Amino acid sequence: MAKVSAAAQRALSIVAHASMARQLDKEVFAKSGAAGFFEYWKKQLTAADRAILDEFGRLQRQAYADMAKILEKDAP
């Protein structure tokens, strides 16, 4: 089995933690009227870690657009 590089491991860790922070914000803090935890958490990241998270967001939006094109093309 191939090993994941340290840089890839770091990026995956950031994305995993961001996913958890976003879910906590949505399912716990927002329901109690204290939304904003995700943004608070994100501000605590280093600039390099925020750049990784921002790039993930850009790639995620591109993935949604790509999927929409595929579905549009295959629609009857």
C-alpha positions as CSV (number, residue, x, y, z in Angstrom):
1,M,0.0,0.0,0.0
2,A,1.3,3.4,-0.9
3,K,2.1,5.8,1.9
4,V,0.6,9.3,2.1
5,S,3.2,12.1,2.2
6,A,3.4,14.3,5.3
7,A,2.1,17.3,3.3
8,A,-0.9,15.3,2.0
9,Q,-1.5,14.0,5.6
10,R,-1.5,17.6,6.8
11,A,-3.9,18.7,4.1
12,L,-6.3,15.8,4.8
13,S,-6.2,16.6,8.6
14,I,-7.1,20.2,7.9
15,V,-10.1,19.2,5.7
16,A,-11.2,16.6,8.2
17,H,-11.1,19.1,11.1
18,A,-12.9,21.7,9.0
19,S,-15.6,19.2,8.2
20,M,-16.1,18.5,11.9
21,A,-16.0,22.2,12.8
22,R,-18.6,23.0,10.1
23,Q,-20.8,20.2,11.3
24,L,-20.6,21.3,14.9
25,D,-21.4,24.9,13.8
26,K,-24.5,23.7,11.9
27,E,-25.8,21.0,14.3
28,V,-24.9,22.4,17.7
29,F,-24.0,26.1,17.7
30,A,-26.6,27.3,15.1
31,K,-29.4,25.5,16.8
32,S,-28.6,27.2,20.1
33,G,-28.4,30.6,18.4
34,A,-24.6,30.8,18.5
35,A,-23.7,30.2,14.9
36,G,-20.3,31.3,13.7
37,F,-18.1,28.6,15.3
38,F,-16.7,27.5,11.9
39,E,-15.5,31.0,11.1
40,Y,-14.0,31.4,14.6
41,W,-12.2,28.1,14.2
42,K,-10.9,29.0,10.7
43,K,-9.5,32.3,12.0
44,Q,-7.3,30.3,14.4
45,L,-5.6,28.5,11.6
46,T,-2.2,29.6,10.2
47,A,-2.2,31.3,6.8
48,A,-0.8,28.2,5.2
49,D,-3.6,26.0,6.7
50,R,-6.3,28.5,5.6
51,A,-4.8,28.5,2.1
52,I,-5.1,24.7,2.0
53,L,-8.7,24.9,3.2
54,D,-9.5,27.7,0.7
55,E,-8.0,25.6,-2.1
56,F,-10.1,22.6,-1.0
57,G,-13.2,24.9,-1.2
58,R,-12.3,26.0,-4.7
59,L,-11.8,22.4,-5.8
60,Q,-15.0,21.3,-4.2
61,R,-17.0,24.0,-6.1
62,Q,-15.3,22.9,-9.3
63,A,-16.3,19.3,-8.5
64,Y,-20.0,20.4,-8.1
65,A,-19.8,22.3,-11.4
66,D,-18.3,19.2,-13.2
67,M,-21.0,17.0,-11.8
68,A,-23.7,19.4,-12.9
69,K,-22.3,19.3,-16.4
70,I,-22.3,15.5,-16.4
71,L,-25.9,15.3,-15.2
72,E,-27.0,18.0,-17.6
73,K,-25.4,16.1,-20.5
74,D,-27.0,12.8,-19.5
75,A,-30.5,14.3,-18.8
76,P,-33.2,13.2,-21.2
